[in-house]
Amino acid sequence: MSKRKHLSPEQKVSIVRRHLVEKVPISNLCDEFGIHATQVYAWQKQLFENGALAFERRANGANQRRQEDAATRKISQLEAKLQKKNEVVAELLEEHVQLKKELGEP
């Protein structure tokens, strides 16, 4: 039968924290919990490799709605600017055509 210890994620974090923060020697932790030092180092590596997940922003409905509303407003503003640009170009072209007619140019 296997005498392998099954520790919860909370227990693993606690062990790594005690080593890193409280400066408890790994040998003491291994004796206390009946684990191997290589296991503590593996947990430490895993914690640092996946630590960024703890700081990621979780998507929630309100935040997502605000982002969508901001995007919609930005699109509306850009469409209004484009419409104004089109109107200005149309006026300039109309003036250009009128000027050509007055000057008798083809």
N, C-alpha and C positions, 0 to 999 in steps of 0.2 A: 504494500500500500504506500501511496505517496504521502510524505509528510510536508508537502508544499503548503506554505501559508497563503491564504487568500485574504488580502487586505482590500478595503474599500478605497475608492479614489480619494476620499477625504482623509483616510489614514495615511495614504501614500504622500499626499501633499503635506500633511502634518509632519511626517518624518523628514521630508526634504527641507521643510521650513525650519524645523528644530536644528538641522545640521547647518543650514545657511545663515539663519538669523540668530539663533541662540548659541551657535558655535559648538553644538554637542558633537563630539567625535563620532565618525561613522561606526567605528568599532563598538562604541557604547550602544548606539542605536541597533546595530546588528545583534548584539547580545540581548538587548531588551525585547526585540521583536522576533528573534529567531530567523533572521534573513541574512543574505550574503551582501557584501559591500558592492558587488557588481550590480545587484538589483537596485540599490539606492542610486548609484551613478546613472543607471538606465532611466530611472524615474526622473532624475534631475534633468537629464538630456531631453526627455520627452516633455517635461514641463516647459523648458525654455524654447523648444521647437514649436510648441503649440500655444505658448503664452499669449501671442497676439490675439487669439480668439477671445480672450477675456476682455479685451479693450475694444472689440468691434461693436459698432452701433447696431443694435437690433432694429429691424424694420418694424414699425408699428403703423397702424392705420392713419393716425393723425399726422405723423411725420411724412408718410408717403403722400397723403392728400395735399399737404403744404407744398411738397416738391412738385406735384402735378399742377397745382394752382399756379405756382411760380412759373413753370414751363408754359402753361397756357397764356399767362399774362405776357411773357416774353414773346411768344409767337404772335399774339395780338399786336403788340407794339411794333414788331418787325413788319407785320402785314400792313399796318397803318403807314409806316415809313415808306414801304414799297409803293403803296397807293399814291402817296404824296409825290414821290419821285416820278412815278408814271404820269401824274397830272402835270408836273413841271416840264417833263420831256415833251408831252403832247402840246403844251402851250408854246414851247420854244420851236417845235416843228411847225406849228401853225403860223407863227410869226415869220419863220424862215420861208415858208411857202408864199405867204402874202408879200413879203419883200421881193421874192423872185418875180412874182406876177407884176408888181409895181415897176420893177426894173426891166421887165420884158424878157427876162431870161427863160429859156426852156426848162 
